[in-house]
């Protein structure tokens, strides 16, 4: 395909800038619209082959209504939101364009897309979808197609629950008055990684994490299951009967199978890289 004109609405944000560099490096022409740019979203809709919404979900939904009717069947309408059901439905409902919901499962820090996971939620059409997936794969990304609802249910665990546990562990340290810098002096490697992950989250956009946790409609049912598992773990790991806790963990080990050894090898590399500095 010839050079493509790609318009990024929210192109001055961190992910907008990252994908500006990525698509520019792939030889495409980039147009940017943001709060203080001359180009407005409607200009992007008129002048671009591919229109990307790189904005928070509520803004993306509003923009879908505003510029969606301007788009034609020859264009691609896509987004970078972390939730997919509502935005894919909105882009499909308010436009005639081909539609794809894209979730880059990484932040703006990697130098390249190589090895990074990208979820693609098809909305409508296949021509632009194949082009887009090929652009990502050429850069070395791991591209997976997924239904929008399944995506959001998975993100309830992968993002919602994971980030909530990170925040709550940080709150626990606050309540116990365990200063993180002092805790490093008596941390195990695994606990040090956990402290780093707490600090990593807290050093970024807290409103984003608030949305990732509170904006997932499937998180409450995941939390219900987690509370059940936590209660079972407390009952069996703190039973006082030798072997009961080990049996509990053995059940989980059997579920994970060979991935246990893979995880040990990979986490050893992470730990080694931390302590080799």
N, C-alpha and C positions, 0 to 999 in steps of 0.2 A: 504493500500500500504506500502511496505517495506520502509526503510530509503532511502531518495532521495538525490542524489548529486546535489546541486544547485550552479551554478557558477554565480557570480555577477561581471559584468564588470563595473568598476566604484565603486567598493566596499569600497574604502577609502573615498568616499564622504559622506555627511551627511545622505542622504536617503539610500545609500548603506550600511552604518554602521547600520542604524536603522533596515533594513530588514535582515541584517546578524544576529542581536540579535534575531529578531522575528523567523526566520526559524531555528536558532540554538536551541532556546527554544522549538520549536516544534519537536525537535529530528532529524533534518536533518544535513547532512554533507555539509559544505560550502567551496567553493573555491573562492578566491578573485583575481581579476586582476585589476591593476590600473597603473598609470604612472611609479611608482617606485617599482613595484612588479616583482618577478621572473616570475610568470605566465603571459603569454600574452593572448590576446583574443582568438587566435587560440588554445591555450592549454585548455582554458575554453570550447571551442566548442567540443574538442575531449573527455574531461574527465567528462562532466556534463550531467545529465538527463534533467535539466532545465537550460537554459541560459537566464540571465536577463541583459538587457541594462539599467544601471542606470547612464546615461550620458546625456548631452545636445542633443537636437533633431538633429542638424547637424552632430554630432559625431555618434549618433545612426543610422542615415541613411547611413553613410559611413561604419559603422561596419556591417550593414545588408548586404551590397554588399561584404564585405571582408570575413565574416565568415558564412553567410547564406548558401552558397553552400556546406559547410562542414557538415551541420546538416541533420539528418535523420528523417524519419517519426515517430520514437520512441521517439524523443525529443520534448521538449516544448521551443519555442522561444518567449520571452516576454520583455516588456519594462516598464519603469516608466515615460515616457515623458508626458508633460502636454497637448500636441496636439496629436491627434490620427490618423487622416486620412492618412497622408503621411507615418508614421512609420509602421502602421498595413499593409498598402499596400506593403511597401518595404520588411518587414519581410516575408510576404506571397509570394512575387514575387521571392525573392532571395534564398529561402530555401524550403525544403520539410517537414520541421517540423510542428508540430501543433503550432498555433500562437494565442497569446492573448495580446491585448494592455491593460495595467493596469494603472489607474490614482489614486494614493492615494491622497485623498482630504484633506491632512494634511501635516504639516512639520515634522521636525525631533525632535520635542519637547515632544510629549505625551509619557508617560511611557508605555502605552499599546495600542493595536489596538482596544480595547473595545469601542464601540459606534462611531468609526470613519467611515466615508464614503469612500468606494472604488468603482470606476467605472471599469467595465470589458467590454472591447470591443472585442468580439470574432472575430478571423480572420480565423482560420481553425482548424477543429478537435473538439472533445468533451471529450475525455478521460482525458486528462490533464486539460482541462477547469474545469471539475467537481471536480477534485482533488484540484485545486488551489482555487476555490471558497469555498470548504469545509475547507481548511486550514485557510482562512480568517474568515469564519463564526465561526469556533471553537474558535477563539480568541475574538469573540464578535463583529466583524466588520459588518457594514451594507453594503451589496454587491448588486450592481445594474448593470444589463447588459444594454448596450447601443450601438447603431450603431455609428461607428466612426465619421461620418459627424454630426449626431445629437449631439454627445458629443462636438465636436469643436464649433458648433453653440451655445450650452449652455454655453460653457466656454467663449465665446465672451462677455457674460453678467456677468457671475459669477466671472470670473477672469479679463478678459481684461478691461471691462468698470469699474468694481469695483475698480481695482487697479489704473486705470487712474484717476478716481475721487479723490481717496486718494492722489495721487501725486499732482494733480492740486489744491486741497484744501491746501496742504502744500505750494505750490508755491504762492497761494493767501495770506496766512499768512505772507510769506516772503515779498511780495510786500507791504502789509499793515503794515509791521514792528510790527507784533503781536508776541512777544517773547512767545514761548510755556510755559515756566516755569512761566512767569508772568500771562499768560492767565489762568492758573490753578486757580489763586486766584479769578477769576470772571467767572469761567466756570460752566455751568449746568452739571449734570451727563452725559447727552448725548454728549455734546461737549467734555467733558473730555475723553470719550471713543473714539471719533473721533481723538482727538490729540494723544492718545495712539496708535491708528491704523496707523496714519501717521508715528510716531516714530518707530513703529514695522516694517513697510515696509522698512523704510530708514536704519534700523540697520542690515538688512539682505543683501543677494547677489543682488545688484542692476542690474547686468547683467541678472539674472534670471527674475526679474520683467520686464526688458526691453524686454526680449523674450516673456513673457506672454502677454504683451500689444501689442508689435509691430509684433509678430509672428502669430497672429490669423487673417486669411484672411477674417473672417466674422465680425471683429470689425468695419470696416468702415461703413457697413450698419446699425449696431447697433447704432453707433454714430450719423448717420443721423436721425434715429428714436428718439434718445435722444434729439438732438437739437430741433426737432419738438415738443417733449413733454415739453422741457424747455421753448420754446416760448409760448406754450399754457398755461403753468403754470404761466408765467410772465403776460400774458394777463388777466388771470382770477383771480389770487391771488392779483394782483396789480391794479385791475380795479377801485377801489374806490367805487364800488357798494356793499353794505353790502349783504352778503349771496351768492355772486357769487363764492368766494373762498371756502366757506364751501360746496357748491354744488359740486365743482370740487373734493374736498377731499372725499365727500360722494360717488361719483362714484367709486373712488378707493377702498373705504371701502367695498362697495358692492361686488367688485371683490374679495377682500381678505376674506370676510365672517368671519367664526368663527376663522380663523387664527389670526385675530386682537387680540382677547383676549389671545390666546396662546402666541403671541409675547409679549404682555404686561406682562404676568406672567413670562415668561422666561427672559426678559430684566430686570425686577425688581430684579430677583435673581442675575443677573450679577452686577447690580448697588449696590445691598446690599453687595455683596462679595468685591467690590472695597472699599467701605466706612467702612467696618467692620474691616479692617486691622489696 
